[in-house]
Amino acid sequence: MSSEPALNRRFGPRLAVVGLESTRAFPAEPGYTAHESAFIDQDVEIGDGTSIWHVSHVMQGSRIGRDCRIGQNVVIGPRATVGNGVKIQNNVSVYEGVTLEDGVFCGPSMVFTNVFNPRSEIPRMDELRPTLVKRGATLGANCTIVCGTTIGRYALVGAGAVVTKDVPDHALVFGSPATIQGWVCSCGEKLDWQGHTAVCRCGNGYTKNGSTVSPTDRASSKQVKSMNVPLLDLKAQYDPIRKQVLAAVERVLDSHAFILGPAVKEFEDRIASYCGVEHAVGVSSGSDALLVSLMALGIGPGDEVITTPYSFFATAGCIARVGAKAVFVDIDPVTYNINPELIEAAITSRTRAILPVHLYGQCAEMGPILDIASRHDLAVVEDAAQAIGAQYRDGRQAGGMGTLGCFSFFPSKNLGGLGDGGLVVTGDAELAERVRTLRAHGGKPKYYHKLIGGNFRLDAIQAAVLNVKLDYLDGWTAMRQANARRYAELFAASGLSESLGLVLPEAVHAESGVARYHIYNQFVVRLPDRDRVQASLGESGIATALYYPVPFHLQECFAELGYREGDFPEAERAARETLALPIYPELSEQQQQAVVEALGRLGD
Ligand SMILES: Cc1ncc(COP(=O)(O)O)c(C=O)c1O
């Protein structure tokens, strides 16, 4: 039996907590959720998006802000005030007289008091001493906050501490009675002082004046010594749209239309129109989009498909999976995409299709590729897994130019789901119908099979989430492009091209004339000494990745194709020299500076 708790959505009075600012940029879904065992008194206000767990009690006159998480066995009130985005762990009582501002964290079993010298035999409820916990402060597990104290903004009270007097902003206190042991950044890291100033690893700067610590402007680039920069920060993307995503998922759950259904249809229609094609068929992944496209074209044993040796494995894997032979053609050293000038020489009487990849988010040279295909009567299957939204030089959309176009919604893609997902687009109604039939085992009508397909359906929950995210896609892409331009400026100023032989993606500088010539699913630079650089960036906390370290023709599983080292020199050089740097939309200027500076230290 499932142990998932029953959370009921309740629609309390909508709340604007006076004096506490909102932490969310998007309109809230109405209502909060409370476990069925929770007690909610009359005359309380609870903000949208707040969840209240088992056997907790919100007492009369209390006000709780938006997006709070109230754990199990928590008592709030009477007449307590809790701001927005507050997290209260299990077994905490927030009594009358206690005010928690936005973003406060109360660790498990920590204790507030509200009467200083309680006696059972003497009523003292008119002697309450107020306690104020200011924005962003953290109260560690099992600590006690004696009433009448104020805990400063972003202060950190250690586990088990007993706080008997006011705690200044950003102070780190622990012990009993708690004393100041240091200072912490709003991100929670302990600050390391150089005289009266400190710069956190996250880039925040502080000054100290006596026992007052206050934030200064964000640290200047020179102050940032090292900073952790992830390759991708999916949480930063998810947080602002969390409510919309959860609401979309909830709609699917409520509808019980889990397989295909309206969410998938809506997504297909929207992607078809986004790509300027008639038909779109949602499938289970980008890999399956490629596979099912080749199946729909009837490609199989004895056939050849021309493709690049330098891509994600699925590009070549799908050809082998239908029993056809992959024929590789070297790449262009500037774009890393298949070199169209070399394609014609690879065509034989068995060639059935060309499978170009729009690598890293930049279209392959589709003009010449489509010309060659039409002259030789070949299908073109675009692997646009990394390129949703990208435009070719003439403004046409990636995926919408060939016979079929394949997309992936793997979470790291510009349009990423909550798991695997993919889609095929085509202007050919017959092919669309074949893909549709093949994605459900090839039965048409159901249980009558002329074709052998598989279970390649796009999940309804993924489609619902992707429908939400599609609204943001072009905005996120524009942010990636802005980051690419900023790298170009920072690198130009750094002189690293000379000292490290660093080569940026060409399109950063290209006057392409179309808005989304490169959508920067990856920002890949070339460095002759790539492996040493990657190791040392890793030591500086800068995450990078290799896309891809071994070209297909040198993969063990393709040994029987008979290729050797040296057959595709540009693909081999790219596999040795390229490195993907962080480029995700929410990447900050300071993080980019940190990347460039970390590289600069290598160039010294
Ligand atoms: C170029 C390329 N082709 C195909 C795929 C396969 O997509 P999926 O991971 O959704 O199966 C990917 C995914 O990383 C890819 O980058």
The ligand as a MOL file (V3000), in Angstrom:
LIG
                    3D

  0  0  0     0  0            999 V3000
M  V30 BEGIN CTAB
M  V30 COUNTS 16 16 0 0 0
M  V30 BEGIN ATOM
M  V30 1 C 22.3780 14.9700 -30.3880 0
M  V30 2 C 21.4960 14.0910 -29.5590 0
M  V30 3 N 20.7860 13.1370 -30.1730 0
M  V30 4 C 19.9430 12.3440 -29.4980 0
M  V30 5 C 19.7980 12.4550 -28.1420 0
M  V30 6 C 18.9210 11.4960 -27.4190 0
M  V30 7 O 17.9280 12.1100 -26.6770 0
M  V30 8 P 17.3550 11.4370 -25.3540 0
M  V30 9 O 18.3710 11.5900 -24.2890 0
M  V30 10 O 16.1120 12.2100 -25.0760 0
M  V30 11 O 17.0760 10.0090 -25.6670 0
M  V30 12 C 20.5050 13.4410 -27.4620 0
M  V30 13 C 20.3510 13.5910 -26.0100 0
M  V30 14 O 21.2270 13.9040 -25.2650 0
M  V30 15 C 21.3820 14.2730 -28.1900 0
M  V30 16 O 22.0890 15.2290 -27.5760 0
M  V30 END ATOM
M  V30 BEGIN BOND
M  V30 1 1 1 2
M  V30 2 1 2 3
M  V30 3 2 2 15
M  V30 4 2 3 4
M  V30 5 1 4 5
M  V30 6 1 5 6
M  V30 7 2 5 12
M  V30 8 1 6 7
M  V30 9 1 7 8
M  V30 10 2 8 9
M  V30 11 1 8 10
M  V30 12 1 8 11
M  V30 13 1 12 13
M  V30 14 1 12 15
M  V30 15 2 13 14
M  V30 16 1 15 16
M  V30 END BOND
M  V30 END CTAB
M  END
